[in-house]
Amino acid sequence: MIRVGVNGYGTIGKRVADAVAAQPDMKLVGVTKASPDYGVEAAARRGYDLYAAVDDGAEAFAAAGVDLAGTLGDLLEAVDVVVDCAPSGVGERNAPVYEAHDTPAIFQGGEDAAVAETSFNARGRFEAARGADAVRVVSCNTTALSRLLAPLDETYGVEKARVTLVRRGGDPSETNRGPINDIVPDPATVPSHHGPDVNEILPDVPVDTAALKAPVTGMHTHSVNVTLETEPDSTAVRDLLADEDRIFLVPEAAGIDGAGALKEYAADAGRPRGDLWENCVWEESISVTGRDLYLFQNVHQEADVVPENVDAIRAMTTDVDAAESVARTNETLGVGLESRLGDDGPARTELAADD
């Protein structure tokens, strides 16, 4: 059993903790919190041992009547790997602590690439994490673009990818984020960080990215144009992407017309927290003109990196290969939204995990 700790029980951390706890070859030793907020109750309901993220924070937990299993140092001494899910920038400050305890660490995409030996994506860069002491799982947008561009490059070759990202202003719980009534270039320069980040995973794929921030909380939307080296037709591209288990082709007949409907579909289908771990590619948007491919995809920023973190744990600590790890993760989490249209009726959608 791989003993895992999660440092930071917030938007990503709570999802990673649940995913680790679901793995038959992993044991979640515990999670940390910086303060005794409502996340403490959620962790307790799941039976997770709670540790203080900072030593001098233990008094606040005691004052709130919260029992701790220890501090971060105690957790690090008890695990084989720690997954850092602290807010952006805090992971870099945590890195020396992990090194001092000789504990391999996985960081999130909010950290600079220099925080780790390598950046990770299960579809495009699994083996690079083998035996590493520090790995960074790339951001939600970079994860989604890597999943999309890897099979396109392998099958047709990518001459150039151009992506415009309309990013959510903040997660649903982030009341301090914005904008409120505006759409803001973020950044105003091109490329945004996403293109260079994709090249951490797919170094030979030329990609330019431009990003905007919009007053929504649901999901990111990508407008994608890829100039391929060969000329497939739209059907061939649809078939290729349909074979990717972390890409969900949203069928036109399903009546899912936006991020809100996608989230409602996931919740109705029984997904925990309404999570969408897959890229959601609008099937009707896939079109090819000559060597130019066009499509739209939506990315659930709270969820799509979760299976990647699980795979990164295996890549760092075991000799399990990429295909087997991805298959295990997908099966235990229920990754793989499947849509089947009736012959003469509306779409019937279901979770593969419910089969």
HELIX and SHEET records of a PDB file:
HELIX    1   1 THR A   11  ALA A   21  1                                  11    
HELIX    2   2 TYR A   38  ARG A   45  1                                   8    
HELIX    3   3 ASP A   55  GLY A   57  5                                   3    
HELIX    4   4 ALA A   58  ALA A   63  1                                   6    
HELIX    5   5 LEU A   72  ALA A   78  1                                   7    
HELIX    6   6 VAL A   90  ALA A  100  1                                  11    
HELIX    7   7 ALA A  113  VAL A  115  5                                   3    
HELIX    8   8 GLU A  127  ALA A  129  5                                   3    
HELIX    9   9 CYS A  140  THR A  155  1                                  16    
HELIX   10  10 HIS A  194  ILE A  201  1                                   8    
HELIX   11  11 SER A  234  ALA A  242  1                                   9    
HELIX   12  12 GLU A  252  ALA A  254  5                                   3    
HELIX   13  13 ALA A  259  ASP A  268  1                                  10    
HELIX   14  14 PRO A  272  GLY A  274  5                                   3    
HELIX   15  15 GLU A  283  SER A  285  5                                   3    
HELIX   16  16 VAL A  306  THR A  317  1                                  12    
HELIX   17  17 ALA A  322  LEU A  333  1                                  12    
HELIX   18  18 ALA A  352  ASP A  354  5                                   3    
SHEET    1   A 8 GLY A  70  THR A  71  0                                        
SHEET    2   A 8 LEU A  50  ALA A  52  1                                        
SHEET    3   A 8 MET A  26  LYS A  33  1                                        
SHEET    4   A 8 ILE A   2  ASN A   7  1                                        
SHEET    5   A 8 VAL A  81  ASP A  84  1                                        
SHEET    6   A 8 ALA A 105  PHE A 107  1                                        
SHEET    7   A 8 ALA A 134  VAL A 137  1                                        
SHEET    8   A 8 THR A 118  PHE A 120  1                                        
SHEET    1   B 7 VAL A 184  PRO A 185  0                                        
SHEET    2   B 7 VAL A 207  ALA A 214 -1                                        
SHEET    3   B 7 VAL A 158  ARG A 168  1                                        
SHEET    4   B 7 HIS A 220  LEU A 228 -1                                        
SHEET    5   B 7 ASP A 292  VAL A 299 -1                                        
SHEET    6   B 7 ASN A 279  TRP A 282 -1                                        
SHEET    7   B 7 ILE A 247  VAL A 250  1                                        
SHEET    1   C 6 VAL A 184  PRO A 185  0                                        
SHEET    2   C 6 VAL A 207  ALA A 214 -1                                        
SHEET    3   C 6 VAL A 158  ARG A 168  1                                        
SHEET    4   C 6 HIS A 220  LEU A 228 -1                                        
SHEET    5   C 6 ASP A 292  VAL A 299 -1                                        
SHEET    6   C 6 SER A 287  THR A 289 -1                                        
SHEET    1   D 2 LEU A 337  LEU A 341  0                                        
SHEET    2   D 2 ALA A 347  LEU A 351 -1                                        
END                                                                             
